[in-house]
Amino acid sequence: MLFHFSAFDQQNRLVEGDIDMLNIDAVLEYLSRQLLRPIKITPLETGVKKILGFIPETISLKDQVFLFKYLALMLRVGTDLLKALNMLMEDYQPGPTKRFLLEARINLERGNPFYVVFEKHPESFSVVTANLVKAGEKSGTLEEVLTKLSENLESSTDLQSKVKSSLAYPTILIVIAIGMIIFLLIFLFPKMASSFLASGMKLPTYTKILISISNFFNKNKLWILTGGPLLLISLVVYFGTTSSGKRNFNKILKAIPPIRHFMNAMSIQRLTDTLSSLLHSGMPLMEAIKVTADTVGDDEYKNALLHINQNISRGMTVGEAFKQEKIFPTILSNLLSMGEKAGHVSEILATLSNFYKKELENQLKSLVALIEPVILIFMGVVVGGIALSVIMPMYQMIGNMGNVEGTLPEGEISQGL
């Protein structure tokens, strides 16, 4: 266990440091042997903390970008890795990033390679990151690898922010529509429905359906208002944190043609970018394809890459192996064939990655332009349908009242006046 200690030496100078011991008694014994008088001993946390007991607390992409950029800069100016980690730790408050840096420093002090700590934290770092750091350490190009990782993560962060900002307005529209429907069905429509039923007139079919839905909502109001948010949170946790949930969510999204095209382009961009980085770092082709298959995030592309690996092991060229898999566009397999002949597979993949990145941005704009009117039409149909279900019976009631007044005898009318 790691402890941070503060103590006075024999000259009454303050000494601080971190030490890995079994318990506080062992730390006190160590300080006594060093002729140090302890002031404070604090246990330091390493490893992964979990939110709500089961969601791992991760290092944000922003922190990862800063971490890789800083370490690359320190290595470039000649600072050793251990000293760079110590300096970087001073910039962070207690949290997942500082715990990771502590663990990384302990591993280095024990003589372990740097990439080992990345392998221990799959909740924050992908298999690709660990393998790139491993390849960089072995080839002596760690500074170059860290720079490339920071650029790739910056690109991913930029794409994610564009997706989130583009989907913010449609999401707000959906929330408003759902909130408006719940308000109308639970609070407004029941009052109108009671008047319609009391009048005894024949109601339109869609009004009857809406009254039945409204009655169900009101009878189960407590369950809906409490169970609805809990169900939503459960779905977010399932689809967002579990591997089976992510696979099922991808299947649901890929059933929608415009979204399917966008997701396919995203998978190919991720695939070409990852494979290019691994090959550029010096990893053998077949190993790089296997690592890429594990991180591509789509079962169809993963199975295709594993099949490509099998075909390459049987003697096929890279271009031929990619042509066998119909899931990949022809331009990808043709350019890989040309790049393989010229010995520039990594460069071709990097060019394709940039191409698909721009393609993703264009598809995202088209997708949002399509989603917004669909949501507006949905809101119009639903809210308009509810309004029509209220207005039509009201017109009938007014018409019936007019008919009743029109049939009164003249004497009764004059008496009434």
TIMARDO-541735 format. One line per field, with one value per residue (C-alpha): residue number from 1; residue in one letter; x, y, z. Coordinates in pm, whole numbers, plus 50000, padded with zeros to 5 digits. Example, Ala and Ser with C-alpha at 12.3 -4.5 7.8 and 13.67 -1.06 7.14 Angstrom:
BEGIN
resi <- 1 2
resn <- A S
u <- 51230 51367
v <- 49550 49894
w <- 50780 50714
This chain:
BEGIN
resi <- 1 2 3 4 5 6 7 8 9 10 11 12 13 14 15 16 17 18 19 20 21 22 23 24 25 26 27 28 29 30 31 32 33 34 35 36 37 38 39 40 41 42 43 44 45 46 47 48 49 50 51 52 53 54 55 56 57 58 59 60 61 62 63 64 65 66 67 68 69 70 71 72 73 74 75 76 77 78 79 80 81 82 83 84 85 86 87 88 89 90 91 92 93 94 95 96 97 98 99 100 101 102 103 104 105 106 107 108 109 110 111 112 113 114 115 116 117 118 119 120 121 122 123 124 125 126 127 128 129 130 131 132 133 134 135 136 137 138 139 140 141 142 143 144 145 146 147 148 149 150 151 152 153 154 155 156 157 158 159 160 161 162 163 164 165 166 167 168 169 170 171 172 173 174 175 176 177 178 179 180 181 182 183 184 185 186 187 188 189 190 191 192 193 194 195 196 197 198 199 200 201 202 203 204 205 206 207 208 209 210 211 212 213 214 215 216 217 218 219 220 221 222 223 224 225 226 227 228 229 230 231 232 233 234 235 236 237 238 239 240 241 242 243 244 245 246 247 248 249 250 251 252 253 254 255 256 257 258 259 260 261 262 263 264 265 266 267 268 269 270 271 272 273 274 275 276 277 278 279 280 281 282 283 284 285 286 287 288 289 290 291 292 293 294 295 296 297 298 299 300 301 302 303 304 305 306 307 308 309 310 311 312 313 314 315 316 317 318 319 320 321 322 323 324 325 326 327 328 329 330 331 332 333 334 335 336 337 338 339 340 341 342 343 344 345 346 347 348 349 350 351 352 353 354 355 356 357 358 359 360 361 362 363 364 365 366 367 368 369 370 371 372 373 374 375 376 377 378 379 380 381 382 383 384 385 386 387 388 389 390 391 392 393 394 395 396 397 398 399 400 401 402 403 404 405 406 407 408 409 410 411 412 413 414 415 416 417
resn <- M L F H F S A F D Q Q N R L V E G D I D M L N I D A V L E Y L S R Q L L R P I K I T P L E T G V K K I L G F I P E T I S L K D Q V F L F K Y L A L M L R V G T D L L K A L N M L M E D Y Q P G P T K R F L L E A R I N L E R G N P F Y V V F E K H P E S F S V V T A N L V K A G E K S G T L E E V L T K L S E N L E S S T D L Q S K V K S S L A Y P T I L I V I A I G M I I F L L I F L F P K M A S S F L A S G M K L P T Y T K I L I S I S N F F N K N K L W I L T G G P L L L I S L V V Y F G T T S S G K R N F N K I L K A I P P I R H F M N A M S I Q R L T D T L S S L L H S G M P L M E A I K V T A D T V G D D E Y K N A L L H I N Q N I S R G M T V G E A F K Q E K I F P T I L S N L L S M G E K A G H V S E I L A T L S N F Y K K E L E N Q L K S L V A L I E P V I L I F M G V V V G G I A L S V I M P M Y Q M I G N M G N V E G T L P E G E I S Q G L
u <- 50000 50123 50163 50260 50463 50580 50865 51151 51510 51789 51845 51471 51420 51084 51104 50813 50781 50582 50656 50507 50460 50220 50072 50132 50339 50581 50605 50679 50949 51106 51105 51259 51545 51601 51616 51308 51040 50698 50444 50178 50123 49843 49736 49735 49471 49557 49348 48995 48713 48357 48057 47738 47940 47964 48044 48423 48548 48743 49003 48839 48956 49059 49288 49428 49516 49692 49871 50012 50104 50283 50477 50576 50702 50899 51063 51143 51336 51529 51341 51324 50980 50980 51062 50796 50533 50631 50602 50269 50122 50162 49910 49626 49386 49296 49096 49124 49408 49624 49563 49672 49991 50068 50026 50241 50519 50507 50529 50833 51004 50957 51122 50805 50755 50541 50277 50182 49986 49781 49688 49561 49311 49095 48812 49012 49268 49201 49402 49541 49684 49856 49999 50121 50298 50445 50571 50708 50901 51052 51149 51270 51007 50789 50791 50667 50401 50272 50248 50052 49821 49747 49665 49436 49256 49218 49061 48825 48734 48664 48439 48254 48192 48056 47822 47702 47650 47468 47234 47171 46883 46700 46739 46587 46295 46232 46240 45999 45764 45760 45712 45426 45250 45279 45148 44849 44759 44796 44693 44490 44305 44132 43941 43821 43740 43512 43305 43279 43165 42914 42750 42657 42737 42901 43275 43514 43718 44052 43911 43801 44149 44308 44070 44170 44541 44483 44294 44580 44834 44632 44568 44941 45070 45297 45450 45503 45658 45894 45946 45997 46319 46447 46385 46562 46865 46873 46867 47146 47360 47287 47345 47631 47842 47787 47935 47609 47416 47651 47618 47239 47228 47444 47205 46908 47079 47200 46840 46783 46938 47075 47227 47364 47561 47703 47804 47969 48173 48269 48382 48596 48750 48837 48967 49196 49325 49401 49563 49773 49901 49988 50174 50357 50474 50638 50381 50362 50068 49875 49912 49803 49491 49405 49440 49231 48960 48938 48892 48686 48365 48145 48095 48058 48388 48557 48460 48565 48910 48961 48866 49115 49386 49309 49329 49662 49802 49704 49907 49667 49785 49631 49438 49300 49199 49010 48839 48699 48502 48208 48152 48450 48413 48597 48808 48959 49068 49194 49407 49544 49648 49833 49987 50102 50286 50457 50525 50313 50021 50045 50043 49746 49551 49630 49505 49186 49136 49150 48913 48656 48689 48575 48307 48180 48145 47942 47722 47665 47537 47304 47183 47098 46927 46710 46642 46521 46222 46125 46109 45915 45665 45633 45568 45313 45129 45117 45035 44800 44628 44572 44442 44207 44077 43980 43853 43622 43411 43398 43254 43003 42899 42859 42660 42432 42369 42276 42037 41866 41818 41684 41410 41258 40901 40860 40670 40947 41204 41013 40968 41332 41401
v <- 50000 50348 50615 50982 51095 51426 51420 51617 51503 51547 51908 51984 52014 51906 51591 51460 51151 50849 50494 50154 49953 49692 49920 50234 50041 49942 50307 50419 50154 50268 50634 50540 50357 50669 50884 51079 51211 51161 51447 51302 50974 50957 50649 50717 50555 50377 50159 50217 50373 50291 50523 50379 50067 49930 50207 50254 50612 50685 50936 51187 51223 51580 51462 51185 51438 51662 51364 51236 51584 51670 51343 51373 51729 51624 51336 51568 51810 51525 51470 51106 50944 50904 51272 51373 51173 51336 51684 51599 51470 51816 51961 51725 51717 51377 51182 50910 51082 51133 50774 50653 50863 50728 50373 50443 50581 50280 50045 50228 50232 49854 49813 49734 49868 50180 50010 49766 50034 50107 49740 49748 50024 49913 50129 50438 50324 50110 49804 50016 50271 50001 49835 50164 50255 49903 49933 50281 50159 49865 50071 50377 50602 50658 51036 51005 50751 50973 51267 51055 50933 51290 51387 51086 51156 51524 51416 51179 51449 51695 51445 51358 51726 51782 51484 51601 51963 51851 51622 51869 52050 51731 51588 51903 51878 51514 51594 51887 51669 51390 51640 51811 51481 51366 51704 51698 51337 51357 51712 51875 51610 51431 51752 51788 51416 51425 51703 51505 51189 51380 51527 51177 51256 51014 51072 51019 50697 50875 51073 50748 50601 50911 50898 50533 50627 50924 50706 50456 50734 50878 50541 50461 50818 50740 50436 50622 50935 50730 50421 50617 50793 50471 50278 50550 50541 50157 50170 50432 50218 49898 50046 50270 50053 49684 49510 49330 49657 49839 49559 49563 49942 49933 49678 49904 50208 50019 49918 50286 50339 50699 50617 50286 50471 50711 50430 50232 50537 50586 50222 50244 50573 50422 50105 50284 50528 50252 50016 50299 50399 50041 49972 50305 50215 49898 49635 49334 49341 49039 49144 49498 49368 49151 49446 49664 49397 49406 49784 49865 49852 49677 49299 49292 49470 49272 48938 49070 49168 48831 48660 48885 48775 48411 48475 48661 48371 48143 48349 48616 48974 49250 49391 49050 48971 49300 49245 48916 49104 49281 49498 49716 49970 49897 50213 50080 49743 49899 50161 49899 49684 49980 50076 49719 49705 50037 49948 50235 50057 50273 50598 50482 50395 50738 50910 50702 50788 51161 51112 50929 51186 51460 51225 51175 51550 51583 51285 51426 51754 51564 51338 51631 51811 51500 51434 51785 51802 51442 51532 51853 51657 51398 51673 51833 51507 51402 51741 51823 51488 51553 51903 51766 51505 51790 52043 51810 51705 52070 52169 51886 52010 52367 52241 52034 52332 52542 52276 52256 52632 52633 52379 52570 52701 53081 53115 52946 53160 53482 53363 53294 53643
w <- 50000 49914 50186 50178 50479 50624 50879 51030 50985 51243 51130 51177 50802 50659 50449 50237 50024 49915 50021 49944 50267 50405 50676 50884 51142 50867 50757 51115 51147 50818 50927 51260 51082 50869 51188 51079 51316 51154 51144 50919 50733 50474 50273 49898 49679 49355 49126 49002 49202 49108 49087 49243 49323 48968 48713 48691 48726 48408 48293 48059 47699 47776 48059 47838 47566 47819 47977 47646 47521 47846 47863 47494 47556 47865 47677 47384 47608 47768 48095 48206 48233 48612 48671 48413 48602 48932 48779 48617 48945 49099 48849 48947 49237 49386 49130 48864 48673 48982 49094 48750 48763 49112 48989 48683 48902 49136 48838 48699 49040 49058 48718 48519 48165 48123 47905 48184 48372 48058 48028 48387 48306 48010 48148 48042 47785 47480 47378 47094 47339 47547 47234 47086 47413 47422 47063 47135 47440 47250 46945 47139 46979 47288 47246 46886 46989 47272 47031 46785 47063 47173 46810 46765 47094 47002 46674 46859 47111 46830 46650 46972 47051 46700 46734 47078 46969 46653 46847 47132 46959 46844 47196 47351 47107 47203 47576 47527 47320 47581 47865 47681 47609 47973 48096 47860 47938 48317 48409 48129 47930 48226 48312 47955 47926 48232 48068 47743 47922 48135 47823 47705 47342 47102 47102 46806 46817 46857 47153 47320 47267 47417 47717 47778 47761 47991 48243 48241 48302 48589 48755 48739 48775 49070 48901 48573 48728 48949 48735 48411 48520 48684 48361 48162 48395 48374 47994 47986 48219 48020 47674 47783 48016 47930 47624 47541 47579 47343 47085 47105 47087 46773 46619 46694 46543 46236 46160 46061 45711 45748 46088 45954 45681 45939 46177 45896 45797 46164 46194 45879 45993 46332 46166 45916 46179 46432 46182 46037 46384 46481 46156 46178 46531 46391 46490 46252 46011 46139 46503 46414 46237 46540 46780 46546 46536 46917 46924 46615 46820 46564 46548 46168 46109 46386 46224 45883 46013 46182 45854 45671 45914 45837 45461 45496 45698 45408 45163 45037 44991 45201 44906 44806 45166 45197 44860 44990 45258 45091 45397 45293 45009 44685 44715 45040 44898 44570 44747 44986 44688 44539 44873 44937 44604 44679 45043 45179 45347 45662 45460 45249 45563 45716 45398 45404 45771 45695 45399 45613 45890 45648 45514 45870 45922 45599 45688 46037 45892 45656 45939 46167 45878 45836 46206 46299 46060 46146 46516 46442 46231 46511 46766 46535 46472 46840 46992 46704 46747 47118 47043 46775 47019 47253 46998 46800 47104 47215 46876 46908 47254 47129 46827 47050 47277 46973 46848 47190 47201 46844 46926 47223 47168 47122 47452 47645 47477 47565 47922 47942 47821
